[in-house]
Amino acid sequence: MPNSRALERIAAVRPMWTAVRSAREALGLDGRILPHAGPEKLDAASLPPPMRNAAALSCLHEGWGARLEDVKFEPSFTRSVATPLVAMVSPSTTVVEISSNGGRYFSFLGTGAGPQQRFGSSDPAVVDRLAFRENTLNAGFAELLDAPVDLLSIARAAIREGDDLHNRLSSATTLLHALLSTRKAESPAAKAALQTVAEAPLYFLNLWMPACQLMLRAAEGEKGSSLVTRLCANGRKLGIQVAGLPGQWFLADATPVQGPFMKGAPENPVHPPATGDSGVIDAFGLGGQGLRHAPSLIAAFAPWLEADDDARSRSLLAGEHPILETPFGLDAAAVARSGRAPLLSTGMVSADGRGLLGRGVCKLPVEPFSAAVARL
């Protein structure tokens, strides 16, 4: 069966964190180019306000000046890099390299606690954090990565400690910090890198996004398979791909994320539409499809969940991962047959560019899944 073969190919991937590099070196990124999340290219005029803020901060970071009209924007998947929420990748950006059996996928290296570009505010302090990443964290993590980091072993343990591995990653991040703490950390840069992980409960996210994409990408080209291999959004459009139709996007309008607002959120917040490449985690079978693992999230999201959400998510997943021992593999055919919407568990950034609102969930539109199955 096509889906069985696709599941075997996904399960055979063992993602490892192997290196940190500049985007210029890793992605061949040069000139005024900014890869962004989502299934299709945006231009300066069509950037949603949070993404526009992120782009402006990248321009300041690179010393390009403020004219976004002089920048070329690209969907991040075209460079094999994943970006969280509205974060941008520029040539100087330090990216993490996730590898398995010769395959590689990359992601924006997190800058830790404090102001963060991925939240979409115009806070100039973000530029200082980006400089800190390039000048300190790059060297620090390079020192700590004297051996690869096995991400599946961390994910397996974290799932059992209450992580959905999208909106809750505190256990995974603690385990990552514990592992890195066993490495030599003699330089100030290495100590700063360890401290950065310790201070940011979601730090594992930027490793797990590309890991999930690397695993799902292994199924691409499996003829007839309806497993979802890509899922991302840019604040305007949301898109999926399925294994049997590599390279073909099926799109719908991005849907709003809803959830509890955090303390200190801006007044009168506007519910934002889904944004970011991290939906690949939910396509893998965690995040919105794995909320059963995270009782704290179920409690927080209760007003926006339905009573049968756990049964719904299980019915949409095609297999059981042999290492993680959790259902995995979002099946577009199961979505199309049932008409039941998968969930995306993600962060909320203000639609008008005022920064982080909190975390929440959204129901994904069924139409792209049905369209993909019809094309198959």
Buried (B, 14 or more C-beta within 10 A) or exposed (E): EBBEBBBBBBBEBBBBBBBBBBBBEBBEBEEBBBBBBBBEBBEBEBBBBBBBBBBBBBBBBBEBEEEBEEBEBBBBBEBBBBBBBBBBBBBBBBBBBBBBEEBBBBBBBBBBBBBBBBBBBBBEEBBBBBEBBBEBBBBBBBBBBEEBBBBBBBBBBBBEBBBBBBBBBBBBBBBBBEBBEEBEBEBEBBBBBBBBBBEBBBBBBBBBBBBBBBBBBBBBBBEBBBBBBBBBBBBBBBBBBBBBBBEBBBBBEBBBBBBBBEEEBBEEBBBBBBBBBBBBBBBBBBBBBBBBBBEEBBEBBEEBBEEEBBEBBBBBBBBBBEEBEBBBBBBBBBBBBBEBBBBBBBBBBBBBBBBBBBBBBBBBBBBBBBBBBEEB
